[in-house]
Amino acid sequence: MSDLARRDELAANLDAVRRRIEAAATAVGRDPDEVTLVAVTKFFPASDVRLLAELGVTDVGENRHQEAQDKAAACADLDLRWHFIGGLQSNKAAAVASYADVVESVDRRKLVAPLNRGAHERSHEIEVLLQVSLDPPGREGRAGADAEDLDDLARAVEEAGMLRLRGLMAVAPLGEDPSAAYDRLSRIRADFVAARPSADLLSAGMSADLEAAVKAGATHVRLGTAVLGPRPRN
Ligand SMILES: *Cc1c(COP(=O)(O)O)cnc(C)c1O
């Protein structure tokens, strides 16, 4: 596909998701400007990131370190905020902090020291969201901290020095009505924010369920397929 045709396709997709966000926010009496679109560009080339930036996208999300690092380097001339949204290994965390502006997937204490070290090396504060699990306990491959461990994890992040705790992130479990999962998230978040009013960001909602997430108070929706189309490989 030519760059121009791809640009038109991305522009049309962005229009459609911006309309969805606006309708979802308006329907529950929220200001659509409270909801930031994070375009999830995993599996898509840096050329798409460039087109999205031209089309007004300010925030991009990636879930794998090597791919994220390469794309962030290829797009270093653009004024973008890079969100790391994937499962994070502690031996990669310092490297992730060398390009990510926001790390959304902090779900255990072990990640805090290396992220903080990476932020120090870069002399750049990193924003952190704690990923909370909405899965039933014991589910295979479960990512995210248990709700009851969030306070402890939040304290570790706040004490680190170069990390700024901004809020929570979650993924709706497969096979459950996302509205029910996001209702639980909304209650977890209310408790969390009551203790830390400045950590009031909530990253929730993907292409299929952004409406339910906006209803539950999401400030960031992470949209891949709805913006970029079906992923080429996965
Ligand atoms: C891939 C991914 C998304 C985007 O998913 P879509 O369904 O393509 O919108 C959102 N969040 C996370 C954590 C992801 O890995």
The ligand as a Gaussian input file, in Angstrom:
#p B3LYP/6-31G(d) Opt

LIG

0 1
 C       -2.244000      -5.299000      22.092000
 C       -2.699000      -4.643000      23.332000
 C       -3.724000      -3.687000      23.292000
 C       -4.492000      -3.324000      22.027000
 O       -5.386000      -4.333000      21.687000
 P       -6.476000      -4.135000      20.512000
 O       -7.499000      -5.129000      20.812000
 O       -5.753000      -4.415000      19.228000
 O       -6.964000      -2.746000      20.594000
 C       -4.079000      -3.072000      24.484000
 N       -3.460000      -3.371000      25.650000
 C       -2.469000      -4.288000      25.720000
 C       -1.835000      -4.567000      27.048000
 C       -2.058000      -4.942000      24.569000
 O       -1.064000      -5.858000      24.648000

